[in-house]
Amino acid sequence: MGHIDATLDTKKLRGSVGRGITVYTDDPGLPKVFLTLSATVVGGVQVLPQPVMAVASAGRNAPMVLVRREATETGVVKISDVKPSVPWLVATVERLEEARPGADGVPPGMPGDWLVGVTLDPSAPYGRFRESLQVKTGLERQPELTIPVVVTRRAPVRLSAERVVFPRESDPNEQPQTVLLTVRRDLDPTALTVETDSDLLLVDLEPSGKRGYKVRVRWEGDDRPQGAITFRLGNESYELPVVEPEDPS
């Protein structure tokens, strides 16, 4: 006769959960025993409409979730110490003092609920990332809450090359390089502007279709071409480097 002590980490679990445990014994007739640990995990708060946020644009279209006290929780929710996982993730927090109608997919709020929002700083990189917000709730049962944030930020333009490279055997003054550019669908292609970090780096734009351009890059210097081209659309920008070709030796 004996007993087994088992613990279950419930920090990231909610609702009905089950975990298996394998017990090895010295009984030749029963060398292995499978046990099931079942539990109903109740947190201190609910995150509505779902415990994850998705954000795609810098400075606008901020998604929000409603943080509400669980029905069985007796404490008072006090959201504090909001910590984004990266510095370019910007969080907003608001406590509701009165009822508020639902909007933008967020259910109606009640006094004591908290609205937590997130947006991207303009310095946020382009790409797809899995980040999070970590907050303190002021509750004993669930003192901390982690809200996953899925970030999908597309660049304002799509280019046919990641960089401009003039071949070593070519004359950069006479043989411009061409890159194809397409403006993102939610942006106005006529608002596209171009900047370079060198007066010797010249860029011509030729319209190509409704949202595209042919970008021709020339260099008017004696040195090998090197620098960067910046494409701007509103408050968004994308940089295309101009680099020296690798030395074949």
Steps between C-alpha positions, in 0.01 A plus 500: 500500500630844412394838368607731217516880517459687168474869419362670190622838376178683414641841407414459130202267543130574523187282512499121514849358461652156527859383518642149500751361747699181447602314819761224484489233771704200614194275469572245223127464439444875465827672407335811360188689611336786310323760711294798386503829688178694431416852611277796426715811497327828579701819463445833665408681177345444160647650182225578246418441221809276486829489692717612206540821300608550139650825374625593156537879467718756671316773690145397404244219501589414859332174607353477850392234746279522805646371829221403740496341843399134508161434662661296781770759572441718807789742457511825302680513166766772492702484178853638543862454391421439134814361336513442122748234392665746256542880520316570173179344635295778662224414749204703626296423813167647611273410792128531426315707756163447332338263252618530142344352184694244303701613196755361253444143614543580871194405710311759709697609806388531859630721782820347632599346166828600339569575133849402388613612155816469298650673199836518327757774525618623156839341580344150499672267252324351200415132521297257711571464872348341809526743790309554825379741766559409862291678763437475871137451599506578872339160571633225722368211288647632176748777580639522147343476157677445169313605185650364176532753215538389139674770296482498120648816353537523124742744340344790307666376181605165357822491299640249254843518669618538859791723394646676196836366386688640201717227340872564527553483127228757426519881495246620760483835321389343174313183604223570753353217705124439494285378790125437477288655775136437600313722748295331774129487417380724782738783404480762223771426241498862382618608846829311464812713553865402476805618693868406473785552746741612226477765228686257277222242526226581250161329483236520227147361540309373199134402559431134424137397545254640755716450809847440365813681395825418328774645719814586302808570709807683366827607661690812394824460688850364451481274805304178508126558569396474862213647702127459555170588333201576725144465370237692698122472506337711770661416835642171371833446331716222361873506433672336203879473545744560215809288566830413341520157335689233688863453410522173304844436644 
